[in-house]
Amino acid sequence: MEFPRLVSIIEEFHDGMAGAVSISGSITDPFEISHGLKQGCVLAPTLFTLFLAALLSTVSKHPSTGVFIHTRSDGKLFQLARLKASTKT
């Protein structure tokens, strides 16, 4: 199987993904979900494994250059004020 074909299959699996929120028994209108995976999606561990395999393959082929991993050090990874709030939505 070609790599572009695999990507196409994964995209088709998630095209048109929508969600709704249940609040006190009432359900909101559906909204589009354009990022992430479906909750409980069996693809999540598979995609992670494929990513990790590609990463390790790159590292083993180019050990002198390594792999650049972009990180945040500005302290804004989490919205701490929101995490400390007494009510969360």
Biopython code that builds the backbone (N, CA, C, O; Angstrom):
import numpy as np
from Bio.PDB.StructureBuilder import StructureBuilder

atoms = [
    (1, "MET", "N", (0.852, -1.184, 0.000)),
    (1, "MET", "CA", (0.000, 0.000, 0.000)),
    (1, "MET", "C", (0.892, 1.239, 0.000)),
    (1, "MET", "O", (1.852, 1.327, 0.765)),
    (2, "GLU", "N", (0.569, 2.172, -0.848)),
    (2, "GLU", "CA", (1.331, 3.410, -0.921)),
    (2, "GLU", "C", (0.984, 4.314, 0.241)),
    (2, "GLU", "O", (-0.138, 4.299, 0.746)),
    (3, "PHE", "N", (1.970, 5.110, 0.664)),
    (3, "PHE", "CA", (1.750, 6.028, 1.783)),
    (3, "PHE", "C", (0.634, 7.029, 1.507)),
    (3, "PHE", "O", (-0.205, 7.231, 2.385)),
    (4, "PRO", "N", (0.572, 7.678, 0.321)),
    (4, "PRO", "CA", (-0.539, 8.619, 0.065)),
    (4, "PRO", "C", (-1.909, 7.947, 0.158)),
    (4, "PRO", "O", (-2.882, 8.570, 0.584)),
    (5, "ARG", "N", (-1.983, 6.698, -0.236)),
    (5, "ARG", "CA", (-3.256, 5.967, -0.149)),
    (5, "ARG", "C", (-3.652, 5.763, 1.320)),
    (5, "ARG", "O", (-4.825, 5.894, 1.669)),
    (6, "LEU", "N", (-2.688, 5.447, 2.169)),
    (6, "LEU", "CA", (-2.950, 5.273, 3.598)),
    (6, "LEU", "C", (-3.467, 6.581, 4.204)),
    (6, "LEU", "O", (-4.431, 6.580, 4.971)),
    (7, "VAL", "N", (-2.823, 7.684, 3.856)),
    (7, "VAL", "CA", (-3.259, 8.992, 4.354)),
    (7, "VAL", "C", (-4.684, 9.278, 3.883)),
    (7, "VAL", "O", (-5.506, 9.782, 4.647)),
    (8, "SER", "N", (-4.969, 8.958, 2.636)),
    (8, "SER", "CA", (-6.316, 9.175, 2.094)),
    (8, "SER", "C", (-7.367, 8.370, 2.862)),
    (8, "SER", "O", (-8.454, 8.874, 3.146)),
    (9, "ILE", "N", (-7.043, 7.138, 3.190)),
    (9, "ILE", "CA", (-7.985, 6.290, 3.946)),
    (9, "ILE", "C", (-8.245, 6.887, 5.331)),
    (9, "ILE", "O", (-9.387, 6.923, 5.791)),
    (10, "ILE", "N", (-7.187, 7.352, 5.990)),
    (10, "ILE", "CA", (-7.346, 7.942, 7.326)),
    (10, "ILE", "C", (-8.165, 9.233, 7.239)),
    (10, "ILE", "O", (-9.018, 9.482, 8.091)),
    (11, "GLU", "N", (-7.912, 10.052, 6.215)),
    (11, "GLU", "CA", (-8.682, 11.288, 6.040)),
    (11, "GLU", "C", (-10.155, 10.984, 5.829)),
    (11, "GLU", "O", (-11.014, 11.640, 6.419)),
    (12, "GLU", "N", (-10.458, 9.996, 4.993)),
    (12, "GLU", "CA", (-11.851, 9.628, 4.731)),
    (12, "GLU", "C", (-12.549, 9.144, 6.001)),
    (12, "GLU", "O", (-13.741, 9.381, 6.193)),
    (13, "PHE", "N", (-11.807, 8.474, 6.852)),
    (13, "PHE", "CA", (-12.361, 7.972, 8.107)),
    (13, "PHE", "C", (-12.832, 9.113, 9.001)),
    (13, "PHE", "O", (-13.779, 8.948, 9.770)),
    (14, "HIS", "N", (-12.168, 10.285, 8.904)),
    (14, "HIS", "CA", (-12.484, 11.399, 9.786)),
    (14, "HIS", "C", (-13.212, 12.552, 9.101)),
    (14, "HIS", "O", (-13.626, 13.496, 9.774)),
    (15, "ASP", "N", (-13.378, 12.500, 7.773)),
    (15, "ASP", "CA", (-14.121, 13.559, 7.080)),
    (15, "ASP", "C", (-15.560, 13.607, 7.584)),
    (15, "ASP", "O", (-16.203, 12.574, 7.772)),
    (16, "GLY", "N", (-16.047, 14.819, 7.796)),
    (16, "GLY", "CA", (-17.425, 14.991, 8.238)),
    (16, "GLY", "C", (-17.640, 14.676, 9.707)),
    (16, "GLY", "O", (-18.782, 14.532, 10.144)),
    (17, "MET", "N", (-16.570, 14.567, 10.478)),
    (17, "MET", "CA", (-16.704, 14.262, 11.901)),
    (17, "MET", "C", (-17.406, 15.424, 12.603)),
    (17, "MET", "O", (-17.050, 16.585, 12.396)),
    (18, "ALA", "N", (-18.379, 15.118, 13.414)),
    (18, "ALA", "CA", (-19.134, 16.145, 14.133)),
    (18, "ALA", "C", (-19.310, 15.717, 15.575)),
    (18, "ALA", "O", (-19.203, 14.537, 15.911)),
    (19, "GLY", "N", (-19.583, 16.697, 16.419)),
    (19, "GLY", "CA", (-19.809, 16.420, 17.828)),
    (19, "GLY", "C", (-20.966, 17.242, 18.341)),
    (19, "GLY", "O", (-21.406, 18.189, 17.690)),
    (20, "ALA", "N", (-21.451, 16.883, 19.490)),
    (20, "ALA", "CA", (-22.509, 17.628, 20.167)),
    (20, "ALA", "C", (-22.243, 17.526, 21.665)),
    (20, "ALA", "O", (-21.567, 16.605, 22.125)),
    (21, "VAL", "N", (-22.773, 18.466, 22.408)),
    (21, "VAL", "CA", (-22.570, 18.502, 23.848)),
    (21, "VAL", "C", (-23.910, 18.271, 24.531)),
    (21, "VAL", "O", (-24.929, 18.843, 24.145)),
    (22, "SER", "N", (-23.890, 17.428, 25.546)),
    (22, "SER", "CA", (-25.090, 17.167, 26.333)),
    (22, "SER", "C", (-24.990, 17.954, 27.636)),
    (22, "SER", "O", (-24.043, 17.786, 28.404)),
    (23, "ILE", "N", (-25.980, 18.814, 27.874)),
    (23, "ILE", "CA", (-26.013, 19.632, 29.082)),
    (23, "ILE", "C", (-27.366, 19.426, 29.753)),
    (23, "ILE", "O", (-28.402, 19.814, 29.213)),
    (24, "SER", "N", (-27.347, 18.819, 30.924)),
    (24, "SER", "CA", (-28.566, 18.565, 31.694)),
    (24, "SER", "C", (-29.656, 17.912, 30.854)),
    (24, "SER", "O", (-30.828, 18.278, 30.951)),
    (25, "GLY", "N", (-29.270, 16.950, 30.034)),
    (25, "GLY", "CA", (-30.240, 16.226, 29.224)),
    (25, "GLY", "C", (-30.545, 16.861, 27.882)),
    (25, "GLY", "O", (-31.146, 16.212, 27.025)),
    (26, "SER", "N", (-30.150, 18.110, 27.668)),
    (26, "SER", "CA", (-30.348, 18.766, 26.375)),
    (26, "SER", "C", (-29.093, 18.605, 25.533)),
    (26, "SER", "O", (-27.978, 18.668, 26.050)),
    (27, "ILE", "N", (-29.275, 18.398, 24.246)),
    (27, "ILE", "CA", (-28.142, 18.211, 23.349)),
    (27, "ILE", "C", (-28.042, 19.409, 22.407)),
    (27, "ILE", "O", (-29.030, 19.830, 21.806)),
    (28, "THR", "N", (-26.828, 19.948, 22.291)),
    (28, "THR", "CA", (-26.601, 21.098, 21.414)),
    (28, "THR", "C", (-26.668, 20.671, 19.954)),
    (28, "THR", "O", (-26.663, 19.481, 19.638)),
    (29, "ASP", "N", (-26.730, 21.660, 19.073)),
    (29, "ASP", "CA", (-26.650, 21.384, 17.643)),
    (29, "ASP", "C", (-25.275, 20.803, 17.337)),
    (29, "ASP", "O", (-24.292, 21.169, 17.982)),
    (30, "PRO", "N", (-25.193, 19.903, 16.362)),
    (30, "PRO", "CA", (-23.893, 19.337, 15.999)),
    (30, "PRO", "C", (-22.939, 20.420, 15.479)),
    (30, "PRO", "O", (-23.362, 21.393, 14.855)),
    (31, "PHE", "N", (-21.654, 20.228, 15.749)),
    (31, "PHE", "CA", (-20.638, 21.142, 15.255)),
    (31, "PHE", "C", (-19.506, 20.321, 14.647)),
    (31, "PHE", "O", (-19.271, 19.177, 15.035)),
    (32, "GLU", "N", (-18.808, 20.929, 13.684)),
    (32, "GLU", "CA", (-17.723, 20.241, 12.988)),
    (32, "GLU", "C", (-16.505, 20.086, 13.894)),
    (32, "GLU", "O", (-16.149, 20.997, 14.641)),
    (33, "ILE", "N", (-15.888, 18.941, 13.817)),
    (33, "ILE", "CA", (-14.630, 18.694, 14.524)),
    (33, "ILE", "C", (-13.559, 18.547, 13.448)),
    (33, "ILE", "O", (-13.603, 17.625, 12.634)),
    (34, "SER", "N", (-12.599, 19.469, 13.455)),
    (34, "SER", "CA", (-11.609, 19.472, 12.383)),
    (34, "SER", "C", (-10.210, 19.049, 12.849)),
    (34, "SER", "O", (-9.298, 18.964, 12.027)),
    (35, "HIS", "N", (-10.023, 18.784, 14.133)),
    (35, "HIS", "CA", (-8.715, 18.390, 14.647)),
    (35, "HIS", "C", (-8.876, 17.223, 15.612)),
    (35, "HIS", "O", (-9.895, 17.097, 16.292)),
    (36, "GLY", "N", (-7.875, 16.391, 15.660)),
    (36, "GLY", "CA", (-7.878, 15.305, 16.638)),
    (36, "GLY", "C", (-8.564, 14.053, 16.133)),
    (36, "GLY", "O", (-8.981, 13.973, 14.977)),
    (37, "LEU", "N", (-8.672, 13.082, 17.018)),
    (37, "LEU", "CA", (-9.292, 11.806, 16.704)),
    (37, "LEU", "C", (-10.568, 11.642, 17.505)),
    (37, "LEU", "O", (-10.767, 12.291, 18.532)),
    (38, "LYS", "N", (-11.423, 10.765, 17.018)),
    (38, "LYS", "CA", (-12.648, 10.463, 17.746)),
    (38, "LYS", "C", (-12.290, 9.815, 19.083)),
    (38, "LYS", "O", (-11.329, 9.052, 19.175)),
    (39, "GLN", "N", (-13.069, 10.126, 20.112)),
    (39, "GLN", "CA", (-12.813, 9.549, 21.421)),
    (39, "GLN", "C", (-12.959, 8.034, 21.337)),
    (39, "GLN", "O", (-13.954, 7.518, 20.827)),
    (40, "GLY", "N", (-11.959, 7.338, 21.841)),
    (40, "GLY", "CA", (-11.989, 5.882, 21.801)),
    (40, "GLY", "C", (-11.622, 5.303, 20.448)),
    (40, "GLY", "O", (-11.773, 4.101, 20.229)),
    (41, "CYS", "N", (-11.141, 6.141, 19.536)),
    (41, "CYS", "CA", (-10.808, 5.699, 18.182)),
    (41, "CYS", "C", (-9.646, 4.699, 18.226)),
    (41, "CYS", "O", (-8.612, 4.957, 18.841)),
    (42, "VAL", "N", (-9.835, 3.565, 17.569)),
    (42, "VAL", "CA", (-8.789, 2.543, 17.547)),
    (42, "VAL", "C", (-7.584, 2.989, 16.726)),
    (42, "VAL", "O", (-6.511, 2.392, 16.811)),
    (43, "LEU", "N", (-7.766, 4.046, 15.926)),
    (43, "LEU", "CA", (-6.645, 4.545, 15.136)),
    (43, "LEU", "C", (-5.612, 5.292, 15.977)),
    (43, "LEU", "O", (-4.448, 5.367, 15.585)),
    (44, "ALA", "N", (-6.007, 5.841, 17.113)),
    (44, "ALA", "CA", (-5.098, 6.666, 17.911)),
    (44, "ALA", "C", (-3.806, 5.928, 18.262)),
    (44, "ALA", "O", (-2.730, 6.445, 17.962)),
    (45, "PRO", "N", (-3.856, 4.756, 18.878)),
    (45, "PRO", "CA", (-2.590, 4.077, 19.189)),
    (45, "PRO", "C", (-1.845, 3.624, 17.938)),
    (45, "PRO", "O", (-0.614, 3.587, 17.927)),
    (46, "THR", "N", (-2.584, 3.279, 16.887)),
    (46, "THR", "CA", (-1.952, 2.858, 15.639)),
    (46, "THR", "C", (-1.195, 4.013, 14.997)),
    (46, "THR", "O", (-0.054, 3.848, 14.566)),
    (47, "LEU", "N", (-1.832, 5.187, 14.932)),
    (47, "LEU", "CA", (-1.171, 6.353, 14.354)),
    (47, "LEU", "C", (0.030, 6.771, 15.190)),
    (47, "LEU", "O", (1.062, 7.159, 14.643)),
    (48, "PHE", "N", (-0.098, 6.694, 16.505)),
    (48, "PHE", "CA", (1.035, 7.022, 17.371)),
    (48, "PHE", "C", (2.190, 6.069, 17.115)),
    (48, "PHE", "O", (3.342, 6.497, 17.041)),
    (49, "THR", "N", (1.898, 4.787, 16.979)),
    (49, "THR", "CA", (2.930, 3.791, 16.718)),
    (49, "THR", "C", (3.606, 4.043, 15.374)),
    (49, "THR", "O", (4.826, 3.932, 15.260)),
    (50, "LEU", "N", (2.810, 4.384, 14.352)),
    (50, "LEU", "CA", (3.387, 4.689, 13.040)),
    (50, "LEU", "C", (4.279, 5.920, 13.109)),
    (50, "LEU", "O", (5.360, 5.945, 12.520)),
    (51, "PHE", "N", (3.822, 6.948, 13.834)),
    (51, "PHE", "CA", (4.627, 8.162, 13.990)),
    (51, "PHE", "C", (5.939, 7.839, 14.693)),
    (51, "PHE", "O", (7.005, 8.270, 14.254)),
    (52, "LEU", "N", (5.863, 7.087, 15.774)),
    (52, "LEU", "CA", (7.061, 6.731, 16.522)),
    (52, "LEU", "C", (8.012, 5.895, 15.669)),
    (52, "LEU", "O", (9.227, 6.084, 15.735)),
    (53, "ALA", "N", (7.476, 4.980, 14.876)),
    (53, "ALA", "CA", (8.317, 4.161, 13.997)),
    (53, "ALA", "C", (9.024, 5.036, 12.963)),
    (53, "ALA", "O", (10.206, 4.837, 12.685)),
    (54, "ALA", "N", (8.295, 6.017, 12.385)),
    (54, "ALA", "CA", (8.904, 6.930, 11.411)),
    (54, "ALA", "C", (9.975, 7.784, 12.073)),
    (54, "ALA", "O", (11.029, 8.033, 11.488)),
    (55, "LEU", "N", (9.703, 8.229, 13.284)),
    (55, "LEU", "CA", (10.675, 9.038, 14.018)),
    (55, "LEU", "C", (11.945, 8.246, 14.292)),
    (55, "LEU", "O", (13.048, 8.743, 14.062)),
    (56, "LEU", "N", (11.801, 7.029, 14.778)),
    (56, "LEU", "CA", (12.965, 6.188, 15.077)),
    (56, "LEU", "C", (13.725, 5.826, 13.805)),
    (56, "LEU", "O", (14.952, 5.728, 13.824)),
    (57, "SER", "N", (13.011, 5.627, 12.705)),
    (57, "SER", "CA", (13.660, 5.341, 11.431)),
    (57, "SER", "C", (14.504, 6.528, 10.986)),
    (57, "SER", "O", (15.627, 6.354, 10.512)),
    (58, "THR", "N", (13.964, 7.735, 11.137)),
    (58, "THR", "CA", (14.700, 8.949, 10.769)),
    (58, "THR", "C", (15.940, 9.103, 11.628)),
    (58, "THR", "O", (17.016, 9.427, 11.125)),
    (59, "VAL", "N", (15.791, 8.871, 12.914)),
    (59, "VAL", "CA", (16.929, 9.001, 13.837)),
    (59, "VAL", "C", (18.022, 7.990, 13.494)),
    (59, "VAL", "O", (19.204, 8.331, 13.509)),
    (60, "SER", "N", (17.642, 6.763, 13.189)),
    (60, "SER", "CA", (18.650, 5.739, 12.899)),
    (60, "SER", "C", (19.351, 5.987, 11.561)),
    (60, "SER", "O", (20.506, 5.596, 11.395)),
    (61, "LYS", "N", (18.671, 6.629, 10.604)),
    (61, "LYS", "CA", (19.283, 6.922, 9.303)),
    (61, "LYS", "C", (20.209, 8.133, 9.365)),
    (61, "LYS", "O", (21.182, 8.209, 8.615)),
    (62, "HIS", "N", (19.913, 9.075, 10.252)),
    (62, "HIS", "CA", (20.683, 10.311, 10.357)),
    (62, "HIS", "C", (21.078, 10.567, 11.817)),
    (62, "HIS", "O", (20.618, 11.539, 12.416)),
    (63, "PRO", "N", (21.924, 9.708, 12.392)),
    (63, "PRO", "CA", (22.234, 9.859, 13.822)),
    (63, "PRO", "C", (22.986, 11.147, 14.157)),
    (63, "PRO", "O", (22.893, 11.637, 15.283)),
    (64, "SER", "N", (23.726, 11.698, 13.198)),
    (64, "SER", "CA", (24.497, 12.909, 13.512)),
    (64, "SER", "C", (23.621, 14.162, 13.560)),
    (64, "SER", "O", (23.924, 15.098, 14.299)),
    (65, "THR", "N", (22.535, 14.186, 12.776)),
    (65, "THR", "CA", (21.668, 15.371, 12.775)),
    (65, "THR", "C", (20.552, 15.272, 13.798)),
    (65, "THR", "O", (20.090, 16.289, 14.314)),
    (66, "GLY", "N", (20.115, 14.054, 14.096)),
    (66, "GLY", "CA", (19.044, 13.880, 15.071)),
    (66, "GLY", "C", (17.714, 14.376, 14.555)),
    (66, "GLY", "O", (17.532, 14.571, 13.353)),
    (67, "VAL", "N", (16.787, 14.579, 15.472)),
    (67, "VAL", "CA", (15.442, 15.045, 15.144)),
    (67, "VAL", "C", (15.133, 16.248, 16.017)),
    (67, "VAL", "O", (15.252, 16.179, 17.240)),
    (68, "PHE", "N", (14.737, 17.350, 15.392)),
    (68, "PHE", "CA", (14.387, 18.544, 16.151)),
    (68, "PHE", "C", (12.975, 18.397, 16.709)),
    (68, "PHE", "O", (12.036, 18.128, 15.961)),
    (69, "ILE", "N", (12.827, 18.570, 17.998)),
    (69, "ILE", "CA", (11.514, 18.533, 18.644)),
    (69, "ILE", "C", (11.247, 19.918, 19.206)),
    (69, "ILE", "O", (11.960, 20.390, 20.092)),
    (70, "HIS", "N", (10.216, 20.563, 18.683)),
    (70, "HIS", "CA", (9.870, 21.918, 19.116)),
    (70, "HIS", "C", (9.097, 21.840, 20.431)),
    (70, "HIS", "O", (8.095, 21.132, 20.531)),
    (71, "THR", "N", (9.561, 22.557, 21.414)),
    (71, "THR", "CA", (8.881, 22.583, 22.707)),
    (71, "THR", "C", (8.552, 24.014, 23.102)),
    (71, "THR", "O", (9.085, 24.964, 22.529)),
    (72, "ARG", "N", (7.685, 24.159, 24.072)),
    (72, "ARG", "CA", (7.326, 25.481, 24.582)),
    (72, "ARG", "C", (7.936, 25.652, 25.962)),
    (72, "ARG", "O", (7.848, 24.763, 26.808)),
    (73, "SER", "N", (8.547, 26.791, 26.176)),
    (73, "SER", "CA", (9.109, 27.071, 27.489)),
    (73, "SER", "C", (8.609, 28.400, 28.042)),
    (73, "SER", "O", (9.184, 28.953, 28.979)),
    (74, "ASP", "N", (7.513, 28.909, 27.440)),
    (74, "ASP", "CA", (6.993, 30.200, 27.882)),
    (74, "ASP", "C", (5.969, 30.063, 29.009)),
    (74, "ASP", "O", (5.396, 31.056, 29.458)),
    (75, "GLY", "N", (5.741, 28.826, 29.465)),
    (75, "GLY", "CA", (4.794, 28.610, 30.557)),
    (75, "GLY", "C", (3.344, 28.641, 30.129)),
    (75, "GLY", "O", (2.460, 28.618, 30.985)),
    (76, "LYS", "N", (3.065, 28.692, 28.833)),
    (76, "LYS", "CA", (1.690, 28.791, 28.358)),
    (76, "LYS", "C", (1.194, 27.490, 27.733)),
    (76, "LYS", "O", (0.273, 27.494, 26.916)),
    (77, "LEU", "N", (1.813, 26.382, 28.123)),
    (77, "LEU", "CA", (1.366, 25.099, 27.617)),
    (77, "LEU", "C", (-0.057, 24.816, 28.086)),
    (77, "LEU", "O", (-0.882, 24.318, 27.320)),
    (78, "PHE", "N", (-0.337, 25.129, 29.325)),
    (78, "PHE", "CA", (-1.676, 24.983, 29.888)),
    (78, "PHE", "C", (-2.163, 26.351, 30.325)),
    (78, "PHE", "O", (-1.365, 27.203, 30.714)),
    (79, "GLN", "N", (-3.460, 26.562, 30.262)),
    (79, "GLN", "CA", (-4.040, 27.804, 30.763)),
    (79, "GLN", "C", (-4.289, 27.599, 32.255)),
    (79, "GLN", "O", (-5.363, 27.155, 32.661)),
    (80, "LEU", "N", (-3.286, 27.927, 33.060)),
    (80, "LEU", "CA", (-3.354, 27.639, 34.493)),
    (80, "LEU", "C", (-4.532, 28.320, 35.161)),
    (80, "LEU", "O", (-5.130, 27.743, 36.069)),
    (81, "ALA", "N", (-4.886, 29.530, 34.745)),
    (81, "ALA", "CA", (-6.032, 30.220, 35.343)),
    (81, "ALA", "C", (-7.305, 29.400, 35.125)),
    (81, "ALA", "O", (-8.148, 29.307, 36.017)),
    (82, "ARG", "N", (-7.439, 28.819, 33.962)),
    (82, "ARG", "CA", (-8.624, 28.013, 33.677)),
    (82, "ARG", "C", (-8.621, 26.719, 34.490)),
    (82, "ARG", "O", (-9.671, 26.269, 34.947)),
    (83, "LEU", "N", (-7.443, 26.123, 34.670)),
    (83, "LEU", "CA", (-7.358, 24.896, 35.454)),
    (83, "LEU", "C", (-7.698, 25.141, 36.929)),
    (83, "LEU", "O", (-8.195, 24.241, 37.607)),
    (84, "LYS", "N", (-7.430, 26.354, 37.427)),
    (84, "LYS", "CA", (-7.695, 26.678, 38.826)),
    (84, "LYS", "C", (-9.121, 27.189, 39.044)),
    (84, "LYS", "O", (-9.543, 27.370, 40.187)),
    (85, "ALA", "N", (-9.868, 27.424, 37.956)),
    (85, "ALA", "CA", (-11.225, 27.970, 38.078)),
    (85, "ALA", "C", (-12.134, 26.977, 38.814)),
    (85, "ALA", "O", (-11.964, 25.762, 38.710)),
    (86, "SER", "N", (-13.099, 27.522, 39.556)),
    (86, "SER", "CA", (-14.002, 26.648, 40.318)),
    (86, "SER", "C", (-15.036, 26.006, 39.403)),
    (86, "SER", "O", (-15.533, 24.922, 39.708)),
    (87, "THR", "N", (-15.371, 26.653, 38.287)),
    (87, "THR", "CA", (-16.303, 26.043, 37.325)),
    (87, "THR", "C", (-15.569, 25.854, 36.019)),
    (87, "THR", "O", (-14.825, 26.731, 35.579)),
    (88, "LYS", "N", (-15.780, 24.706, 35.400)),
    (88, "LYS", "CA", (-15.126, 24.385, 34.136)),
    (88, "LYS", "C", (-16.198, 24.025, 33.119)),
    (88, "LYS", "O", (-17.179, 23.355, 33.440)),
    (89, "THR", "N", (-15.998, 24.473, 31.908)),
    (89, "THR", "CA", (-16.941, 24.102, 30.843)),
    (89, "THR", "C", (-16.213, 23.361, 29.774)),
    (89, "THR", "O", (-16.819, 22.955, 28.782)),
]
sb = StructureBuilder()
sb.init_structure("model")
sb.init_model(0)
sb.init_chain("A")
sb.init_seg("    ")
for serial, (resi, resn, name, xyz) in enumerate(atoms, 1):
    if name == "N":
        sb.init_residue(resn, " ", resi, " ")
    sb.init_atom(name, np.array(xyz, "f"), 0.0, 1.0, " ", f" {name:<3s}", serial, name[0])
structure = sb.get_structure()
